[in-house]
């Protein structure tokens, strides 16, 4: 039953990824149809990310009340409905309105399932989980490229809605499995067994004020913000950069963006494969090195550059997420996890409008420089976080 639940969680993470890459691959066609400035994509992404941040911050309370399974199912239904609404949007204002349920649904899924896997499964499963997210985000630009080839970005959203709806049905059907596994875990705890968890700590909810006083938490927030900013900058502006600066056709740019997400999924898969042989922190530093190489080739061979960015950066986030209970303790892991997801989506929220402003000032050809700046911030924060954890005796090589 536990294995079956793991499969369901993997499927749910495909659903988490599907909406994230749609707006970026569709935008070159959307902004021209709506006759709005190219930078207006930030209006949509800002609302999606802002609502995701709010949802992540309060996820520990929502999940403790409703349960991870119910929250995941309801949230997936919300995101499916939002995508259907996107497909019939007549203007940017309607898209912005639909961005609210899209963001609220994503935050609860991300925080809840990440913490569940971190507590109950090993590092390979965490990487495979995010590999399935990579499958979801790779699927979307491909579907959109098919739709754009027929001059219909709306059909791309409808295709994605169909896939998301099927996932929502699976999650609804699987709710009894969550209940069965939960009851079995409770019974094990009553019998003094610790099969389902890494330790027997009681859950403690930390306030934002308590967490912000912890320097190691502040550094992990910066890392999460930067690595996700890199990811979302590529997802949101990658196609537009290729069209405007690289002179690619929109459908071909969407295919290259698909390659980027394939790289992300592959990086997470390989990280999971090597989890038993290479420690988590070594995999994190290996991913960082690959991103550095990617930035060097991005302007020369864009397709290879985007693929390598996905390959390297994709493994950093899930590996850091997995280390949360080890670094901070199982008792507060859901609170810290929620704050990390919120920091990640803060990066997602700020990146599109920030680069939109830079693109208006200095041109979209500055995109690789922007990525390099984010990479520098992330690397510095990684170094400082490791120093702080070693100083406090909390550093873990697992």
Secondary structure, 3 states (H helix, E strand, C coil): CHHHHHHHHHHHHHHHHHHHHHHHHHHHHHHHHHCCCHHHHHHHHHHHHHHHHHHHHCHHHHHHHHCHHHHHHHHHHHHHHHHHHHHCCCCHHHHHHHHHHHHHHHHHHHHHHHHHHHHHCCHHHHHHHHHHHHHHHHHHHHHHHHHHHCCCHHHHHHHHHHHHHHHHHHHHHCHHHHHHHHHHHHHHHHCCCCCCCCCCCCCCCCCHHHHHCCHHHHHHHHHHHHHHHHHHHHHHHHHHHHHHCCCCCHHHHHHHHHHHHHHHHHHHHHHHHCCCCCCHHHHHHHHHHHHHHHHHHCCCCHHHHHHHHHHHHHHHHHHHHHCHHHHHCHHHHHHHHHHHHHHHHHHHHHHHHHHHHHHHHHCHHHHHHHHHHHHHHHHHHHHHHHHHHHHCCCCCCC
